[in-house]
Amino acid sequence: MKVLLAAVLTAAVLTVPAQALAAPDPLAVPDQSAAMQRDFGLTEPQMQERLEAETSAAKLLPAAQKAAGAAFGGAWYDASTQKLVVGLAGTVGQERAAAVRATGAQVAAVPVPARQLDQRKAAVDKLAGKAVPAVVSGWAADPRSGSVVINVQAGKRSAAVDAFVAKVAQAGAVTVKEVAAQAPRTFAAGTVGGDPYYVSNIRCSIGFSVHGGYVTAGHCGRSGIVRGWDGSDQGSFRGWSFPGNDYGWVATGYGWWTVPVVLGWGQTSDRLVRGSWEAPIGSSVCRSGSTTHWHCGTILAKNETVNYGNGQLFYGATKTSVCAEGGDSGGSFITGDQAQGVTSGGWGNCSSGGETWFQPVNEILQAYNLTLHTA
């Protein structure tokens, strides 16, 4: 009976578990209408009017830019008039301006052509190099001022910033603008044990961060891009093994970095990972996963062979009294601050109870010559 239940749970994580399908799809694109009404304070008719105007402006741009010719000085959308505005540089005759207006766009005088401003921005990039003061949040070409705007965090201008501005001003006109006092950061995240990831049509859970990526269950392994909890590209599987073993590893990129942490899901504090000393049978062990979050139990047996059915045998498994459900596969098993393994499969659920097996983490590290990221 236990073997059959284990096969059912494994089937659930190999496809998409019923539990996951019942929940809102985290990869679904949010409804744009609702989001715009909320964030812009618009009614439904106002939102529709704005979308239509912005779509029209976008479609006008190629023709308007062509009409502007060499005088083209950039373009922007004016929400107050709901019109595309095209900048015209230099001495522009009435005929040229009329040609741009004939496309449906408005015109405005700007100091320099877009081509010249783009060249100036490229020169600033080159002059800036990598030694940029931390309080300089970035820079961008501004067609309306005809300058490259250097964004400096409010209240943090210093001699170093002035020296930087003087350096890049060799490229031409620059303007300093104070912006939010917080430094910019990516909205990707560190790879945290227990967090979900997505590949093909399945959701699994991160096990432990290693230098260069993270380890997880092998039966989650697929070719193609792995996506993180927020739906953004995260990396790809570099190796996986199942059945026989149940381990795999994902090499990360796209702005994601590794963090030596296992997620506590608000049920307990997040756990720092400080090593991978193997806990003996009878020890307590806790599991973090993206479906049922944080649960604990006891290590019941080691080096067990698990039969998942259909000839799928898993050797060298560690058996625990911890529950799990579909989507938890690959998630972290940890004792104290020591990594133990990644969730493989089991039987039962976290309402009525069950047992779960994990793939010992040290075997994964040895198989792929990986180094655990520790605190």
LINHUTA-V34562 format. One record per run of one state. SS is the DSSP state (alpha for helix, beta for strand, coil for the rest). FROM is the first residue (numbers start at 1). TO is the last residue. Records with the same first field share a line. If there is no record, write none. Layout:
SS: FROM-TO, FROM-TO
This chain:
coil: 1-1, 15-17, 23-31, 41-43, 79-82, 90-93, 103-105, 111-113, 129-135, 143-146, 154-158, 172-173, 180-189, 194-195, 200-201, 206-207, 211-212, 217-217, 221-224, 228-232, 242-243, 245-246, 253-256, 263-264, 266-267, 269-270, 273-274, 276-283, 290-292, 308-312, 321-331, 336-337, 350-352, 369-371, 373-375
alpha: 2-14, 18-22, 32-40, 44-71, 94-102, 114-128, 159-171, 218-220, 361-368
beta: 72-78, 83-89, 106-110, 136-142, 147-153, 174-179, 190-193, 196-199, 202-205, 208-210, 213-216, 225-227, 233-241, 244-244, 247-252, 257-262, 265-265, 268-268, 271-272, 275-275, 284-289, 293-307, 313-320, 332-335, 338-349, 353-360, 372-372
